[in-house]
């Protein structure tokens, strides 16, 4: 995905490790039922991304190729692809949609200051941000900055 010209722009400023970690824990929770994922649900995680059905299908073809190249048996490949289809309606859209938090739609643009409910990293300087840290975050992109880095990107 990071090398694909159509998908790479969605991962600007995000490390591979973070994407792998979040994807793995989300899907592992779905398959195991064990509470492993502490991020946004797919609608909120992808709320700012404009993803067409055709782009979703493109990503699925790449994913299927990786699964097959890894030697996964056909029934397991189908199972993975079926799981992704469950989230198609939450991810595919023609324009960004507001994040929903507690049933309330949040503004799409601008920066807001808030207090972290869980530890994180500054998306600019990569400083550790423990739970309880005051941060600024972009309402649409979700990028989070320590107060030193502020609203600068």
N, C-alpha and C positions, 0 to 999 in steps of 0.2 A: 504494500500500500504506500509506503514511503517513496518508492521509486516510480509508481504509476503516475503519469502526468495528470490524470483526472482526479485521483484521490489524494495525492500529496498535499495540495493546498489546504485540506481539512486538518492536517497535522502540523501546520506551521507553528513553531514554538513549543511543541510537545515532544518529549523524548519517547523513543521507542519503548523504553522500559515502562514508562507510565501507561502507554496504550496497551502493551501486553499485560501488565498487571491488572488494569481495570477490566479488560476484555476477559482475561482468564478467570478472575474472581467472579465476575458477573455470570459467565456461562457455567462455571463450576457450581455456583449456588443453584442455578436452574436445574442442573442435572443431579445434584446431590441433595438439595433441599436444606443444606447446612448454611447458616448465615455467614457468608464470606465476603459479600460485596457491600460497600458502604458509600457508593457513589449515587449519582442521579439515575433514575429510571430512564429508559431509552428516549421517551418523548422530551424530557428536560435536557438530557445529555446532548441531544441532537437538535434542540429547538432552533438554534441559529443557522443551521446548515440547510441550504437549498439542495435537496436530493430528489432527483426525478426517479420514476420507476426504472427507466433505462440505466441510470447510474447505479441504482441499487442492484439491478440484474448484473451489471458489469462487475461490481464488487463480489457478488455471489459466485460468478464464474471464476474469478481469481481465487476465491476462498476454496471452492470445490477443487480446483487444480492443485492447490497446496495439500488439501486432505488426501487426494488420490496419490500425489507424488510421495506423500509420507507413508503410503501403504495402508491407509485406513480401509477396512472392508466396506463394500458398497452399502450394506444396511446402516452402518454407522455414519457414512457420508450423508445418506438421506436424512438421518435423524438430525444431524447438525444443520442441514439446510432447512429442514422443517421448523426448527427452533427459530432460525432467523426470519422465516416468513411470518411468524406470529407477530413480529415487531414491525413489519413493513408499514402498516398504517400509522404507526407512531413516528416513523422516520421520514417517509416520503412526503414531500410537500413542495409547493411552488414558490413559497416565500417563508422567511423566518417567522416563527410564532413565539409569543411570549412564554417565558418559563411560568409554570404554575407552582406556587408554594402555598400549601395549606388551602388549596382551592382558589387562591387569588392569583390573577394574571399580573406578572411583573412587567415594568417597562422594558422595552427592547434596547434602548440606547442609553448611553451615559454611564458614569461611574457612581458607585455608592460605597459608603464606608459601613463596615459591619464587624462583628466579633465572630471569630471562628468557633464552631461547635466541635470541631475535630481538627487535629493537627494537619498541616499541609506544608507546601513549599511555595516561596515566592516565584511566580512564573517569570520574573525578570532576572533576579540575582541568585535564585535557587537557595536563599537562606531558609533555614528551618523556621516554621511558624507554628508554635505549639498551640494547643487548644486554649481559647481565651484571648488570643492575639487580635488586636484591631488591625484590619486590612482594608484596602480598597479593591473592588472587583468591578469588571466591566459587565454590565447587565446582560448584554447579548452574548458576548464571547465567553464569559465566565472566567476570564483571566483574573488571577488574584495577585495582588502586589502587597508587599510589606509597606508600611507608611514611609519608609526611607525612599523606596522607588516611586511611590505615589501613582498618580494618574497620568503617566508619561508616555503610554504607548497604546 
